[in-house]
């Protein structure tokens, strides 16, 4: 059922889930008939990165494929940081979660025999990606789950609220500070709650070029970090190599499945360039493809996705979403190559959680992109993110279902921040440009140091809580990237281009720890900091 914002009470015994993407919706449904309050900043389906996912869900459901092979591919791509037990556990739970989605009404593509149709994407050793109408999996999944949520009586849906602070009492979750989306002057709403699940998505909009929706600005990461949660692997940001560069923010995406079907990458001279970077050429891991595309653009040759020969007149039928984006921008992909560039796409880092989705704060769970489970390591394997979201959403629901919720806490007398000034548009633009310029596809120490100083100052001085949260999230990413003096997975340092075997361990840090590093960078040009940061 849907409730008006003003019907929200100041305390609740419900499980409170923040986020209307795949993880939040799936968790709410799995908790039924337990009472759930589901809070979404945007109307369901409009603010979730998962709704935009074109690839699909990786699952070893085809004959001859195995979860063990899927896990092995995940581990091979993850730069030595994948938690192997986590990867195998997720791969083994793929089948049951796909059947859950089918039961909720997701119309996965089937072959002529009625079996689930599977496609191949980069760095997978088998065809194991289940799709919906070629490139519409995310939208179809979110639409089906949104309908199911609206039909479920135990779920109270509140749309149009943003969580701007996580409230704690003696290190235990006490509630949330919320505000109506887009209404800076609105009085914040304090909600006492002992059981909170954050499923707020990623950090793409911290970057000037991203494929993510506006809501993916790192708010969930920031509010958990500001409450003291341990944050894992924030330096690892995946850049999708083939965002369509037609002047839109966010940039539309040309799915990796196009390359799986034979589309090639060429520069402005018409030359293919990926074979020089990796034996798998266009189907190399995303970080390698992104750097290859970036290098062509940096050299002034430009980069394009060419599907003219591979798909030609079949393009519109096979990939209607990408085709529509191209046509809207005046590009006919049947006869023209598509201009592309790398764009911030997925955050491997996030709130550190255990195998049940529990964070380091009692009463706080996290699922989906805002979390970091160890499944992706330094580089996510294509189409593993939607799978991880549903697997962990189900685990979180199971974990919470076995617990009694304590009585509501006493909320603090004062707001987390009394300031309600309008967001500084110029400051946000600078932050996003700094992230793209210095914390992007290729990084170096000087640029990262400049970024850390900039974000620390903005976090300290921001008079708008949303901007401050963006600065906190950016500071976590930039500081961990500065601190990791090597190149590994999606994190590439031009001043440290090789991986360092001794550093093949995950980063575990806190906002307090990165602030110490930021302060040291104000005082001394090159402080010595232990690697990696451990909370």
C-alpha positions in Angstrom: 0.0 0.0 0.0 1.1 3.6 -0.6 1.1 6.2 2.2 1.3 9.9 2.0 4.5 11.4 3.5 2.4 13.2 6.1 1.0 9.9 7.4 4.5 8.8 8.5 4.6 8.5 12.3 7.6 9.5 14.4 8.3 5.9 15.5 7.8 2.5 14.0 8.2 -1.1 14.8 8.4 -1.8 11.1 11.5 -2.8 9.3 12.5 0.4 7.5 14.1 0.0 4.0 15.6 3.0 2.3 15.8 2.7 -1.4 13.4 1.7 -4.2 15.8 -0.2 -6.4 16.2 -4.0 -6.9 17.7 -4.7 -3.4 15.1 -2.6 -1.5 12.1 -4.0 -3.4 13.2 -7.6 -3.3 14.0 -7.4 0.5 10.6 -5.8 1.2 8.8 -8.6 -0.7 10.9 -11.3 1.0 10.0 -9.9 4.4 6.2 -10.2 3.8 4.0 -10.5 5.8 6.3 -8.8 8.3 5.4 -5.0 8.3 7.9 -3.0 6.3 8.1 0.8 5.6 9.8 1.3 2.2 11.1 4.8 1.6 12.0 5.8 -1.9 13.4 9.3 -2.9 11.8 9.0 -6.3 8.6 7.3 -7.5 9.3 3.6 -7.8 11.2 2.8 -11.0 12.5 6.3 -11.6 15.5 6.7 -9.4 17.1 3.3 -9.4 20.2 2.3 -11.3 18.9 -1.2 -11.4 16.0 0.0 -13.5 18.5 1.1 -16.2 20.5 -2.1 -16.2 20.6 -3.3 -19.8 22.8 -6.4 -19.5 20.8 -8.8 -17.2 21.5 -11.2 -14.4 24.4 -13.6 -14.4 23.3 -17.1 -13.4 24.6 -20.6 -14.2 21.3 -22.0 -15.3 22.2 -23.3 -18.7 23.1 -26.9 -19.4 26.8 -27.5 -18.9 27.4 -24.4 -16.8 28.1 -24.5 -13.1 28.1 -22.1 -10.1 31.8 -23.1 -9.6 32.6 -21.9 -13.1 30.7 -18.7 -12.5 32.6 -18.1 -9.3 35.9 -18.8 -11.0 35.2 -16.1 -13.6 34.2 -13.7 -10.9 37.4 -14.3 -9.0 39.6 -14.1 -12.1 38.3 -10.6 -12.9 38.4 -9.2 -9.3 42.1 -8.3 -9.1 42.9 -10.7 -6.3 40.5 -9.1 -3.8 37.3 -11.3 -4.3 36.2 -13.1 -1.2 36.0 -16.6 -2.8 33.5 -18.0 -0.4 31.2 -15.0 -1.0 31.5 -15.4 -4.8 30.7 -19.1 -4.7 27.8 -18.6 -2.3 26.2 -16.0 -4.6 26.7 -18.1 -7.7 25.0 -21.1 -6.0 22.0 -19.0 -5.0 21.5 -17.7 -8.5 19.0 -20.3 -9.6 16.6 -20.0 -6.7 16.6 -16.2 -7.0 15.9 -16.3 -10.7 12.9 -18.5 -10.0 11.8 -15.9 -7.3 11.9 -13.2 -9.9 9.9 -15.4 -12.4 7.3 -15.9 -9.6 7.1 -12.1 -9.2 6.3 -11.8 -12.9 9.6 -10.9 -14.5 9.4 -12.0 -18.2 12.9 -13.4 -18.8 13.6 -14.3 -22.5 13.2 -17.9 -23.4 14.5 -20.0 -26.3 12.4 -22.0 -28.7 12.3 -24.9 -26.3 10.9 -22.7 -23.5 14.1 -22.7 -21.5 15.7 -19.5 -20.2 17.7 -17.9 -23.0 21.2 -17.0 -22.0 23.7 -14.6 -23.5 27.4 -14.0 -23.1 29.2 -10.9 -21.8 32.7 -9.8 -21.2 35.0 -12.1 -19.1 32.3 -14.8 -18.7 33.5 -18.3 -19.8 30.0 -19.3 -20.8 26.7 -17.9 -22.0 25.0 -17.3 -18.6 23.3 -13.8 -18.7 19.5 -14.0 -18.6 17.9 -11.0 -20.4 14.5 -9.4 -20.9 13.8 -8.3 -24.5 17.6 -8.1 -25.2 18.5 -5.0 -23.3 15.5 -4.3 -21.0 16.2 -6.6 -18.0 16.6 -3.8 -15.4 13.4 -2.0 -16.3 11.3 -5.1 -16.6 12.6 -6.4 -13.2 11.9 -3.2 -11.4 8.4 -2.8 -13.1 7.4 -6.3 -12.0 8.7 -5.9 -8.4 7.2 -2.4 -8.1 3.8 -3.9 -9.0 4.3 -6.7 -6.5 5.2 -4.2 -3.8 2.2 -2.1 -4.4 0.0 -5.2 -4.1 1.5 -6.3 -0.8 -0.5 -5.1 2.2 2.4 -5.5 4.7 4.5 -2.9 2.8 3.9 0.8 3.5 5.4 2.7 0.6 6.6 6.3 1.2 7.8 8.0 -2.0 9.5 11.4 -2.1 11.6 11.2 1.0 15.4 11.4 1.2 17.3 9.9 4.1 19.9 12.6 5.0 21.2 11.2 8.3 21.3 7.9 10.2 20.6 8.3 13.9 22.4 6.1 16.5 22.3 5.7 20.2 25.3 4.1 21.9 26.4 2.7 18.6 23.0 1.2 17.8 20.6 2.3 15.1 18.0 4.6 16.5 16.3 6.0 13.4 16.6 8.3 10.4 16.4 12.0 9.6 14.4 12.4 6.4 13.4 15.3 4.2 11.0 15.7 1.3 13.0 15.4 -1.9 13.8 18.7 -3.6 12.4 20.8 -0.7 15.4 22.3 1.0 13.2 24.5 3.3 11.0 21.6 4.4 11.2 20.7 8.1 13.2 17.4 8.5 11.2 14.4 9.6 12.7 12.3 12.4 11.7 8.6 12.4 12.6 6.4 15.3 13.4 2.9 14.0 15.6 0.1 15.3 15.9 -2.0 12.1 17.1 -0.2 9.0 18.1 -1.6 5.7 20.0 0.8 3.4 19.5 0.0 -0.3 20.2 3.5 -1.7 22.4 2.6 -4.7 25.8 3.9 -5.8 27.9 7.0 -6.3 27.8 7.6 -10.0 26.6 11.2 -9.8 29.7 12.1 -7.9 31.2 12.1 -11.4 30.7 14.5 -14.2 30.1 11.6 -16.7 28.0 8.8 -15.4 25.4 6.3 -16.5 23.6 6.4 -13.1 20.4 8.3 -12.2 20.6 11.6 -10.2 19.7 9.7 -7.0 23.0 7.8 -7.1 25.0 10.5 -5.3 26.5 8.4 -2.5 23.9 9.5 0.1 23.6 6.0 1.7 27.3 5.5 1.9 27.7 8.9 3.4 25.1 8.7 6.1 26.3 5.3 7.2 29.9 6.5 7.3 29.0 9.6 9.2 27.3 7.4 11.8 30.6 5.4 12.1 30.1 2.4 9.8 33.1 0.6 8.4 33.5 1.3 4.7 35.1 -1.3 2.4 37.0 -0.8 -0.8 35.8 2.7 -1.7 38.6 3.4 -4.2 37.3 0.8 -6.6 34.9 2.4 -9.1 34.0 0.7 -12.3 33.8 2.8 -15.4 31.6 1.5 -18.2 33.6 1.8 -21.4 30.7 2.5 -23.7 28.6 5.4 -22.5 27.0 7.1 -25.5 28.4 10.7 -25.7 25.6 12.8 -26.9 25.6 15.6 -24.3 23.1 14.0 -21.8 23.5 13.8 -18.0 23.3 11.0 -17.2 24.8 9.5 -20.3 22.8 6.7 -22.0 24.5 3.3 -22.0 25.5 1.1 -24.9 25.2 -2.3 -23.2 28.2 -4.7 -23.2 25.9 -7.3 -24.8 26.4 -5.4 -28.1 30.1 -6.4 -28.0 29.0 -9.9 -27.0 27.1 -10.0 -30.3 30.2 -8.9 -32.3 30.1 -5.1 -32.2 33.7 -3.7 -32.3 35.4 -0.6 -30.9 37.1 1.7 -33.4 38.8 5.1 -33.3 38.1 8.1 -35.6 40.3 6.6 -38.2 38.2 3.4 -38.3 40.9 1.3 -36.7 40.1 -1.4 -34.1 42.3 -0.7 -31.0 41.5 -3.2 -28.3 43.5 -6.2 -29.6 46.6 -4.2 -28.7 45.5 -4.1 -25.1 44.2 -7.6 -24.4 43.8 -11.0 -26.1 40.0 -10.8 -25.6 40.0 -7.4 -27.4 36.4 -6.0 -27.0 35.5 -8.7 -24.5 38.3 -7.9 -22.1 37.5 -7.0 -18.5 35.8 -3.6 -18.3 38.7 -1.8 -16.6 41.0 -2.7 -19.5 38.4 -1.7 -22.1 37.7 1.5 -20.3 41.4 2.5 -20.3 41.7 1.5 -23.9 38.8 3.8 -24.8 40.1 6.5 -22.6 43.5 6.4 -24.3 42.1 6.8 -27.7 40.1 9.8 -26.6 43.0 11.3 -24.8 45.2 10.9 -27.9 42.6 12.9 -29.9 41.5 10.0 -32.0 38.1 9.5 -30.5 36.3 6.3 -29.7 33.2 4.6 -31.3 31.2 1.5 -31.0 30.6 0.0 -34.4 27.7 -2.4 -34.7 27.0 -1.9 -38.5 28.4 -5.2 -39.6 27.5 -7.3 -36.5 23.9 -6.2 -36.2 23.0 -3.8 -39.0 19.2 -3.8 -39.6 18.7 -6.1 -36.7 19.8 -3.5 -34.2 16.4 -2.0 -33.3 14.9 -5.4 -32.7 17.8 -6.8 -30.7 18.6 -3.7 -28.6 15.6 -1.4 -28.7 16.7 0.7 -25.7 20.2 1.6 -27.1 18.6 2.1 -30.5 16.1 4.6 -29.1 18.9 6.5 -27.3 20.9 6.8 -30.5 18.0 7.8 -32.7 17.0 10.5 -30.1 20.5 11.9 -30.4 20.4 11.9 -34.2 22.6 8.8 -34.7 21.4 5.8 -36.7 23.4 2.8 -35.3 22.5 0.6 -38.2 24.6 2.9 -40.5 26.7 5.0 -38.2 29.3 4.2 -35.5 28.2 5.4 -32.0 30.5 8.0 -30.2 31.4 6.6 -26.7 33.5 7.4 -23.6 34.0 5.7 -20.2 31.5 6.8 -17.6 31.2 6.1 -13.8 28.9 3.0 -13.7 29.3 0.9 -10.6 30.9 1.1 -7.2 32.5 -2.0 -6.0 33.1 -0.4 -2.6 30.4 0.5 0.0 29.3 -0.2 3.5 31.2 -3.2 4.7 28.7 -6.1 5.3 29.0 -9.7 6.4 27.4 -12.7 4.6 24.0 -11.8 6.0 24.2 -8.1 5.0 24.9 -6.8 8.5 27.0 -3.7 8.8 29.3 -2.8 11.7 26.5 -0.8 13.3 24.0 -2.9 15.2 20.6 -2.6 13.6 21.9 -1.6 10.2 21.9 -3.8 7.2 22.9 -2.8 3.6 22.2 -4.4 0.3 22.8 -3.7 -3.4 25.3 -1.2 -4.6 25.6 0.8 -1.4 27.1 -2.3 0.2 30.4 -4.1 -0.2 30.2 -7.8 0.2 33.6 -8.8 -1.2 31.9 -10.4 -4.2 33.4 -8.0 -6.8 36.9 -7.4 -5.4 38.7 -4.7 -7.4 36.6 -5.1 -10.6 33.0 -6.4 -11.0 32.2 -9.1 -13.5 29.5 -8.1 -15.9 25.9 -8.7 -14.7 26.9 -9.8 -11.3 25.5 -6.7 -9.6 21.8 -7.5 -10.0 22.5 -11.1 -8.9 24.3 -9.9 -5.7 21.4 -7.5 -5.0 18.7 -10.2 -5.0 20.9 -12.8 -3.2 21.8 -10.4 -0.3 18.3 -8.9 -0.2 16.9 -12.4 0.5 19.7 -13.1 3.1 18.9 -9.8 4.8 15.2 -10.6 4.9 16.0 -14.1 6.4 18.3 -12.6 9.0 15.8 -9.9 10.1 12.9 -12.4 10.1 14.6 -14.3 12.9 15.0 -11.3 15.1 12.8 -9.5 17.5 12.8 -5.7 16.9 13.7 -3.8 20.1 11.3 -1.0 21.2 11.9 2.4 19.4 14.8 4.5 20.7 14.4 8.0 22.1 15.2 10.4 19.3 17.7 13.2 19.8 16.3 16.6 20.8 18.3 18.4 18.1 18.6 17.7 14.4 21.8 16.3 13.0 22.2 19.6 11.2 20.1 22.7 11.6 21.2 24.1 8.3 18.8 24.0 5.4 20.4 26.3 2.8 20.0 25.5 -0.9 22.6 23.3 -2.5 25.5 25.2 -3.9 25.3 24.2 -7.6 28.7 25.6 -8.4 30.3 23.5 -5.6 28.5 20.4 -6.8 29.7 21.0 -10.3 33.3 21.4 -9.0 33.1 18.2 -7.0 31.8 16.2 -10.0 34.5 17.7 -12.3 37.2 17.0 -9.7 36.1 13.4 -9.3 36.2 12.8 -13.1 39.5 14.6 -13.6 41.4 13.2 -10.6 39.6 10.1 -9.3 38.5 8.7 -12.6 39.7 6.1 -15.1 43.4 7.0 -14.7 44.6 8.5 -11.4 47.9 9.9 -10.0 49.2 11.0 -6.6 49.2 14.8 -7.3 45.6 14.8 -8.6 44.3 12.6 -5.8 46.0 14.8 -3.2 44.3 17.8 -4.7 40.9 16.0 -4.7 41.3 14.9 -1.0 42.0 18.5 0.1 39.1 19.8 -2.0 36.6 17.3 -0.6 37.7 17.7 3.0 37.2 21.4 2.8 33.8 21.1 1.2 32.7 18.5 3.8 33.8 20.9 6.5 32.3 24.0 5.1 29.1 22.9 3.3 25.9 24.5 4.6 23.6 22.1 2.8 23.4 18.5 4.1 23.0 16.9 0.7 26.2 18.6 -0.5 28.0 17.7 2.7 27.0 14.0 2.2 28.3 14.1 -1.4 31.6 15.5 -0.1 31.8 12.8 2.6 31.3 10.1 0.0 33.8 11.7 -2.5 36.4 12.0 0.4 36.1 8.3 1.1 36.7 7.4 -2.5 39.5 9.8 -3.2 41.4 9.2 0.1 41.4 5.4 -0.4 42.5 5.9 -4.0 45.4 8.1 -2.8 46.3 5.7 -0.2 46.5 2.6 -2.5 49.8 3.2 -4.2 49.5 0.5 -6.9 47.2 -0.4 -9.8 44.7 -3.1 -9.2 41.4 -3.9 -11.1 39.4 -0.7 -11.8 41.9 1.4 -9.7 44.7 2.5 -12.0 47.5 4.8 -10.9 49.7 6.2 -13.7 52.4 6.9 -11.0 52.2 3.3 -9.7 51.1 1.3 -12.8 51.9 -2.2 -11.4 50.1 -4.2 -8.8 51.9 -4.8 -5.5 51.4 -8.4 -4.2 51.7 -7.2 -0.6 48.7 -4.9 -1.1 46.3 -7.7 -2.3 44.0 -7.1 0.6 40.7 -5.2 0.9 40.6 -1.7 2.3 38.6 -1.3 5.5 38.3 2.3 6.7 36.0 4.8 8.4 35.2 8.4 7.7 37.2 9.3 10.8 40.2 7.5 9.4 40.1 9.3 6.0 39.7 12.6 7.7 43.0 12.0 9.5 44.6 11.3 6.2 43.0 14.5 4.7 44.3 16.6 7.6 47.8 15.2 7.2 47.7 16.2 3.5 47.0 19.8 4.6 50.1 19.7 6.8 52.7 17.7 4.9 53.0 17.0 1.1 53.7 13.3 1.3 52.7 11.6 4.6 53.4 8.0 5.2 50.2 6.0 5.8 49.9 2.3 6.4 48.3 0.3 3.5 45.5 -0.4 3.4 43.6 1.6 6.0 42.1 -0.6 8.7 39.4 0.7 11.0 
